[in-house]
Amino acid sequence: MLRHEFQPGRLVAGVFLTAVGVVYAGDATGAWQAPWFVAIPLVVGGLCLAGAAAAVNRAVRRRRSGRTAAGPAPGRSPRVPEGAGS
């Protein structure tokens, strides 16, 4: 299997969506009672945390590679938009 880069945002989103599935599976089997709206805060909170984790991961990776948000990648010329300078 080929190695891939670790993406913590996807991991966090998957954990929260799995938790929603477990809550509704427990409700369906009668193990406990879950209100219908319990998925809304779990999904929204999980997606917010996943976005934050992805943003932190991107900032760390950019800082390690030496790139800044303002400048182009090292060794590349800035891209000129079409129609510029005419």
N, CA, C and O of each residue as an XYZ file, in Angstrom:
344
protein
N       0.837     -1.169      0.000
C       0.000      0.000      0.000
C       0.887      1.238      0.000
O       1.870      1.307      0.738
N       0.539      2.206     -0.823
C       1.302      3.434     -0.892
C       1.044      4.291      0.342
O      -0.070      4.327      0.863
N       2.075      4.974      0.800
C       1.920      5.872      1.948
C       1.286      7.169      1.481
O       1.490      7.608      0.349
N       0.533      7.760      2.351
C      -0.075      9.049      2.046
C       0.147      9.980      3.225
O       0.496      9.540      4.320
N      -0.058     11.263      2.993
C       0.165     12.213      4.077
C      -0.984     12.161      5.075
O      -2.134     11.912      4.713
N      -0.653     12.398      6.317
C      -1.631     12.376      7.394
C      -2.494     13.638      7.314
O      -1.967     14.747      7.227
N      -3.808     13.468      7.344
C      -4.736     14.587      7.279
C      -5.634     14.558      8.507
O      -6.650     13.863      8.518
N      -5.265     15.311      9.548
C      -6.018     15.257     10.796
C      -7.434     15.790     10.677
O      -8.309     15.372     11.435
N      -7.682     16.695      9.753
C      -9.036     17.216      9.569
C     -10.004     16.121      9.152
O     -11.129     16.055      9.649
N      -9.579     15.287      8.266
C     -10.435     14.177      7.823
C     -10.636     13.158      8.941
O     -11.711     12.573      9.071
N      -9.611     12.953      9.732
C      -9.724     12.030     10.868
C     -10.763     12.533     11.865
O     -11.619     11.768     12.309
N     -10.694     13.807     12.216
C     -11.641     14.377     13.173
C     -13.059     14.326     12.621
O     -13.988     13.960     13.341
N     -13.238     14.687     11.360
C     -14.567     14.634     10.747
C     -15.104     13.202     10.752
O     -16.279     12.982     11.046
N     -14.264     12.243     10.432
C     -14.688     10.846     10.427
C     -15.077     10.340     11.798
O     -16.030      9.573     11.933
N     -14.341     10.765     12.825
C     -14.664     10.338     14.193
C     -16.031     10.869     14.606
O     -16.837     10.135     15.177
N     -16.297     12.143     14.318
C     -17.580     12.715     14.706
C     -18.738     12.127     13.900
O     -19.807     11.886     14.462
N     -18.557     11.893     12.625
C     -19.630     11.290     11.837
C     -19.869      9.838     12.255
O     -21.004      9.361     12.224
N     -18.808      9.140     12.643
C     -18.977      7.792     13.183
C     -19.736      7.828     14.501
O     -20.568      6.961     14.766
N     -19.448      8.841     15.337
C     -20.166      8.991     16.604
C     -21.655      9.209     16.364
O     -22.481      8.665     17.096
N     -22.008      9.990     15.355
C     -23.423     10.189     15.023
C     -24.050      8.865     14.612
O     -25.175      8.561     15.008
N     -23.337      8.081     13.828
C     -23.845      6.771     13.429
C     -24.043      5.848     14.614
O     -25.029      5.113     14.668
N     -23.122      5.876     15.562
C     -23.240      5.037     16.761
C     -24.433      5.470     17.606
O     -25.163      4.628     18.130
N     -24.634      6.778     17.739
C     -25.773      7.280     18.523
C     -27.082      6.816     17.905
O     -27.965      6.336     18.616
N     -27.219      6.950     16.594
C     -28.463      6.530     15.961
C     -28.608      5.011     15.902
O     -29.727      4.500     15.941
N     -27.501      4.286     15.811
C     -27.591      2.821     15.856
C     -28.055      2.363     17.233
O     -28.872      1.448     17.341
N     -27.540      2.990     18.281
C     -27.996      2.665     19.632
C     -29.461      2.997     19.834
O     -30.181      2.272     20.521
N     -29.902      4.092     19.235
C     -31.319      4.461     19.320
C     -32.181      3.464     18.549
O     -33.267      3.099     18.997
N     -31.697      3.031     17.401
C     -32.474      2.097     16.582
C     -32.602      0.724     17.239
O     -33.626      0.057     17.094
N     -31.552      0.298     17.966
C     -31.614     -1.010     18.617
C     -32.317     -0.956     19.967
O     -32.577     -1.993     20.578
N     -32.624      0.250     20.433
C     -33.332      0.390     21.694
C     -32.428      0.441     22.907
O     -32.908      0.344     24.036
N     -31.131      0.590     22.698
C     -30.196      0.658     23.820
C     -30.386      1.944     24.615
O     -30.221      1.949     25.835
N     -30.727      3.026     23.940
C     -31.010      4.305     24.589
C     -31.908      5.128     23.689
O     -32.137      4.777     22.531
N     -32.408      6.215     24.225
C     -33.262      7.120     23.470
C     -32.458      8.362     23.090
O     -31.904      9.035     23.959
N     -32.393      8.661     21.815
C     -31.686      9.853     21.339
C     -32.693     10.746     20.620
O     -33.415     10.272     19.743
N     -32.755     12.033     20.976
C     -33.643     12.938     20.253
C     -33.212     13.071     18.797
O     -32.047     12.845     18.469
N     -34.125     13.429     17.943
C     -33.838     13.500     16.508
C     -32.792     14.556     16.182
O     -32.064     14.418     15.199
N     -32.706     15.602     16.985
C     -31.814     16.718     16.673
C     -30.400     16.543     17.218
O     -29.582     17.454     17.091
N     -30.095     15.410     17.813
C     -28.773     15.215     18.418
C     -27.657     15.227     17.370
O     -26.509     15.524     17.702
N     -27.970     14.916     16.134
C     -26.942     14.888     15.095
C     -26.474     16.278     14.703
O     -25.333     16.442     14.274
N     -27.325     17.276     14.841
C     -26.967     18.622     14.380
C     -25.749     19.172     15.124
O     -24.780     19.559     14.470
N     -25.753     19.227     16.466
C     -24.554     19.759     17.125
C     -23.322     18.859     16.962
O     -22.196     19.353     16.919
N     -23.531     17.560     16.873
C     -22.379     16.667     16.679
C     -21.724     16.896     15.319
O     -20.500     16.989     15.225
N     -22.529     16.985     14.279
C     -21.979     17.170     12.936
C     -21.372     18.558     12.793
O     -20.256     18.696     12.292
N     -22.092     19.586     13.225
C     -21.569     20.952     13.088
C     -20.301     21.131     13.925
O     -19.311     21.682     13.443
N     -20.331     20.670     15.166
C     -19.140     20.768     16.007
C     -17.972     19.988     15.440
O     -16.834     20.459     15.458
N     -18.250     18.801     14.938
C     -17.193     17.990     14.345
C     -16.593     18.627     13.105
O     -15.379     18.581     12.907
N     -17.437     19.221     12.267
C     -16.919     19.868     11.071
C     -16.123     21.123     11.415
O     -15.129     21.426     10.756
N     -16.550     21.853     12.438
C     -15.776     23.027     12.881
C     -14.411     22.603     13.418
O     -13.395     23.214     13.086
N     -14.386     21.565     14.241
C     -13.105     21.077     14.754
C     -12.229     20.508     13.636
O     -11.008     20.661     13.659
N     -12.850     19.859     12.669
C     -12.087     19.323     11.541
C     -11.478     20.455     10.719
O     -10.335     20.357     10.273
N     -12.232     21.517     10.522
C     -11.698     22.673      9.798
C     -10.544     23.312     10.538
O      -9.545     23.695      9.929
N     -10.677     23.429     11.856
C      -9.588     23.998     12.653
C      -8.350     23.105     12.595
O      -7.231     23.602     12.470
N      -8.547     21.810     12.683
C      -7.413     20.877     12.618
C      -6.739     20.945     11.247
O      -5.512     20.897     11.155
N      -7.529     21.054     10.197
C      -6.962     21.148      8.847
C      -6.200     22.459      8.670
O      -5.149     22.479      8.028
N      -6.718     23.554      9.230
C      -6.036     24.845      9.120
C      -4.707     24.829      9.866
O      -3.705     25.339      9.365
N      -4.697     24.248     11.050
C      -3.453     24.152     11.809
C      -2.461     23.251     11.074
O      -1.272     23.565     11.007
N      -2.934     22.151     10.532
C      -2.062     21.242      9.788
C      -1.452     21.947      8.583
O      -0.262     21.789      8.310
N      -2.251     22.719      7.867
C      -1.741     23.428      6.699
C      -0.708     24.482      7.103
O       0.318     24.639      6.441
N      -0.987     25.199      8.190
C      -0.038     26.220      8.649
C       1.295     25.587      9.050
O       2.361     26.121      8.741
N       1.229     24.468      9.726
C       2.461     23.791     10.143
C       3.231     23.295      8.931
O       4.450     23.456      8.870
N       2.553     22.703      7.977
C       3.240     22.193      6.783
C       3.848     23.328      5.955
O       4.951     23.190      5.425
N       3.129     24.447      5.844
C       3.670     25.580      5.088
C       4.902     26.140      5.783
O       5.884     26.500      5.134
N       4.842     26.211      7.104
C       5.969     26.768      7.840
C       7.195     25.863      7.720
O       8.320     26.348      7.597
N       6.976     24.556      7.757
C       8.101     23.615      7.639
C       8.730     23.663      6.259
O       9.943     23.505      6.125
N       7.912     23.879      5.223
C       8.458     23.895      3.867
C       9.069     25.246      3.513
O       9.725     25.366      2.479
N       8.867     26.277      4.354
C       9.484     27.565      4.121
C       8.657     28.503      3.274
O       9.125     29.594      2.945
N       7.463     28.128      2.912
C       6.616     29.003      2.102
C       5.806     29.926      2.990
O       5.505     29.598      4.138
N       5.460     31.066      2.458
C       4.572     31.988      3.156
C       3.291     32.121      2.365
O       3.237     31.776      1.184
N       2.268     32.619      3.015
C       0.986     32.790      2.336
C       1.063     33.900      1.284
O       0.305     33.875      0.315
N       1.967     34.876      1.458
C       2.034     36.015      0.557
C       2.841     35.719     -0.705
O       2.543     36.267     -1.766
N       3.844     34.875     -0.611
C       4.737     34.659     -1.744
C       4.498     33.344     -2.446
O       3.827     32.456     -1.922
N       5.067     33.225     -3.664
C       4.933     31.962     -4.396
C       5.836     30.892     -3.802
O       6.685     31.169     -2.955
N       5.637     29.688     -4.255
C       6.476     28.582     -3.810
C       7.905     28.815     -4.288
O       8.108     29.416     -5.343
N       8.893     28.353     -3.536
C      10.285     28.554     -3.942
C      10.553     27.929     -5.306
O      10.123     26.810     -5.588
N      11.272     28.675     -6.147
C      11.623     28.155     -7.456
C      10.554     28.352     -8.510
O      10.729     27.906     -9.644
N       9.473     28.994     -8.182
C       8.414     29.221     -9.160
C       8.201     30.716     -9.333
O       8.312     31.495     -8.386
N       7.893     31.090    -10.557
C       7.612     32.503    -10.800
C       6.135     32.759    -10.491
O       5.308     31.860    -10.646
N       5.794     33.986    -10.053
C       4.396     34.275     -9.766
C       3.576     34.208    -11.032
O       4.055     34.554    -12.112
N       2.372     33.773    -10.903
C       1.493     33.613    -12.053
C       0.832     34.941    -12.381
O       0.264     35.592    -11.504
N       0.906     35.342    -13.642
C       0.318     36.603    -14.067
C      -1.081     36.314    -14.616
O      -1.229     35.466    -15.496
N      -2.126     37.018    -14.104
C      -3.470     36.770    -14.605
C      -3.606     37.169    -16.065
O      -2.883     38.040    -16.548
N      -4.532     36.532    -16.763
C      -4.751     36.852    -18.162
C      -5.250     38.268    -18.297
O      -6.069     38.735    -17.505
N      -4.742     38.955    -19.322
C      -5.170     40.318    -19.575
C      -4.396     41.341    -18.770
O      -4.617     42.541    -18.935
N      -3.503     40.908    -17.910
C      -2.727     41.852    -17.123
C      -1.647     42.457    -17.996
O      -0.973     41.748    -18.744
N      -1.483     43.756    -17.903
C      -0.436     44.446    -18.647
C      -0.792     44.767    -20.086
O       0.068     45.223    -20.840
N      -2.027     44.545    -20.487
C      -2.373     44.877    -21.869
C      -3.296     46.058    -21.927
O      -3.692     46.479    -23.014
